[in-house]
Amino acid sequence: MKLRRLLFMKPFNSTCPGADIAAAVQNMTNRCKIADKEQSTDCSVKFICRGVTVCCRYFIDEDAPEYAGILQELKDSPLLKKWGGKASVHTGGDIRPGDVSAVLAPDRKGERAVFPMKWGYGSRRLLINARAETAAVKPSFREDWVRHRCIVPASWYYEWEHTQDEKGRVRTGKRYRIRAEEGNMTWLCGLYHIEDGLPVFVILTREPGDEIRFIHDRMPLILPGELTDDWIRPETKPEELLRYAQTKMLFAAG
């Protein structure tokens, strides 16, 4: 089976077995730290996020009609073997930081394709989010903002309600399932790059819509399905698509 390679602007060793990075992912729960503050949620790993922790889990319904083609392409991907069976690969269900799941990105021909990518930059500390407002100027993200954008398909994402007590300390409360009001899939915008020959991604965040602001002061950057191909094209100026971001969400506790 022919290996479909990611469109990447710098050469990388596509034959690297990736054993070291896969082992690092497997041990991530013991090694990752939150940059700003430790947070008590039921996420399975600790991680870092630029500015604020948000969207630390999402869910994929494997039976969703819109996901059928993506799922099949993921299962057919030779890249799954390159993770060496040491990373946690998920075709559906709950997806957590450090997991490998389906991500849409351009292949070497510039065509939309599905790649198994690990959620999170880095190995010693896992970076899972980037602010859409500042990604273009941050050293960790600015090249990927221009050239390496991706789409993360989800049925919904989870968020935990954040409140402050009388001493100003942040507390976590109810968990909510949140999805885009329009469409049956929620298309999360992200960035990707290559680490030790394997692709990894982060999810972009933005200010939340009014309906969900009481839950958290950030939300993922989400685009309608018809704009996902535009988002991943390297020649697209991402700033021009931000005004189309979806902010009207449906949500339920649980």
N, C-alpha and C positions, 0 to 999 in steps of 0.2 A: 504494500500500500504506500502510495506516495505521500511524503510528509509535506503538509502545507505549512509554510513558514510565515511568521509574522512580518509585516512591513516594518522594518526598523532602519533608521537612518545611519546607524553605525554598524559595522560588521560585528558579528558575534559568532561564537563557536556553537553551531546548531547540533554538533555531535556530542556535546558534553553530557555525560550521564546524569549529572545533577545530584549525585548521592549526598554530597555535603550539605547542599541547601535543603534537600528533602529531610535529612536527619535533623537539621536545625528547626524546620517547621514542626517535626514530630515532637521535639522537646520544648516548643515555644511556651507552653503553659507554665513552665518553671523558670523561664528566662526573661519574659517580657515585663515591662513596667509602663505605667501611665506617666506621661511627662508632667502634666500639670497637677494632678491629684489622683489619689486612689479612689475608685468608685465601686460601690457595692451594688452590682447587678448579678443576674445569673448567667452572664456570658461566661464561656468556658476558658477564656484566656485573658491575660492582662496585656495591654497594648498602649501605644501612644498616639495622640491625635493633636494636630496643631490647633491649640486654643481651647477646644472643648470636646468632650467625648460625646459622640452621637452615632446612631445607627450601627450598633455593634452586632447586629444579627439580621438576616433576612430569610425569606422562605420562598421556595419554588414548588409549585404544584406540578408534578410530573405529568399529570393527566390533562393539563391545560392544552387545548388545541394549538394555541399560538406557540407553545413550547415544543411541540412534537418534532419539528424539523431541527431545532437547536439541539434537542436531546440526542437525536440520532447522530448528528454530526459530532457531538461531544464523544459519544461512545465509539465512533469510528476513528477518532483522532489518535495517531501514533504517539502524540505527545504524552498520552496517559502513561505509557510504558516508561517514558523518560523520568517520571516522578518516582520510579523504582518501587512502587507499592509502599513507600515509607511516608508519603504525605497522605492526609485524609482527603480522599477524592469523593465528592458528592454530586450525584446527578440530580438530586432534588431534596426536598425537606428543608430543615433548618441549616443555614450556612453561617458559619462563625469565622472570625478572624483566624488566619492560618489554614483554613480549608482551601481546597482546590475545587473550582466549579466552572461552569460555562460562562465565557465572556466573549462578546462580539468585538472584533477588531479587523482591520484590513490585512489581507495576506500580502505576499511579496508582489503580486500583480495589482494590488490596490483594491481587490474585491473583498466584500464582506465575508467573513468566515468565523467559525467558532473555535476557540482555543481554551484548553483547560489552564486556568491561571490561579495562582495562590493569592488569597486576599491578604495584602500587607506588604509594604516595602521593608526590606531589612531582614536580618536574622537574629541578632542579639536583642533588638527591640523592634517590635512590629508597629509600623506606621500605617494606619488603615484609612484615614480621612485626609482631605485637603480642602481648604477653603477656596471656593470658586472666586471670591473677591480678590484673593492675593496669590493664587497659584502661579499666575503669570510672572511674578517677580521673586518668588521664593526659590532659592537654589535647588531645593529638593525636587521641585516640580516644574520649573519654568520651561525646560526643554520638552518635557512630556506634554505640557499644556499646548505647545505649538505643534508638535509632531506626533504624539503618541496618545491619542484619546480612544476610549473604549466605552462600550455599553454593557452594563451588568443586568441581565434579565431577572426579574423577580415577580412573584405574585403579590407580595407585600413585604414591608420591613417592620421590624419591631422597634419600639421606643419606650423607654421608661420615663414616667412623669418625674420631673425635677422640681423640687420646691426648696425654699430656704427656711430654716428655723429662726427662732428669735435672736440667735447669735450669728446669723448670716451664713451658717453652714449649709451646704447643699445636701439634700436628702433625696433618695430615689423612692418612688411610690409605685403606682400601678403600671403594669405593662400594657401597651397598646399595640394592636395590629393596624398598620396604616398602609393604604394603597391609593393610587391615583383614581380620581373620580371618573375620568374618561378612559375607556378601554379596559381590557381584561388583564393586561400585563402592566407592570410598573417598570419603566426603563430607567435604571439608575445610571447617571453619567460618571465616568471614571477616567483615570489616567493609568498607563502601564509603562513598564520598561522591562529590561532583561537583567536578571541576576544569576550569575553562574550558568548561563545558557538556558534559563527557564523564565517564562513570563510571570510577572507579579503585578498586582493592580491596587489602586486606592479608589475610594468613592469620594466624589466631590460633594461638598455641603454648601448651603446658603441659608439666608434668613427664612424662617418658616412662614407658611400662610396663616392668616388670622385664625382659622378654625382649629389649628393644632398648636398655636403658640403657647397655650397653657401647659402643654406636655413638655416641650423643650424649646429652647431659643435657637435651635438649628434644625435643618432637615436636609435630606439628600437632594442634590440637583437632579431633577426628573424632567425628561422631554417626552413629548408625544411620539408614538411609534413611527409616524411618517417622517420624523426628523432624525431618526437614529443613524441612518446612513450618512446624512450630512455631517453629523457630529464626529464620526470616526474618520472622515476623509482628511488627510493631512493638509490639503490645500484650503480647507475651511478655516475661517477666522472664528474661533469659538465665541468670542465676545458678541458676535452678531446673532447667536442663537440663544443667548441668555434670556432675552425678553420673551421667549416662547416657553420658558420653564413652567411646568405645572405646579400649582400651589394649592389647588382645591383637592382636598383629600377626603376619603372615607376612612373612618377609624372606629375601632371597638376595643374595649378592654378585654384582656385575656391572653 
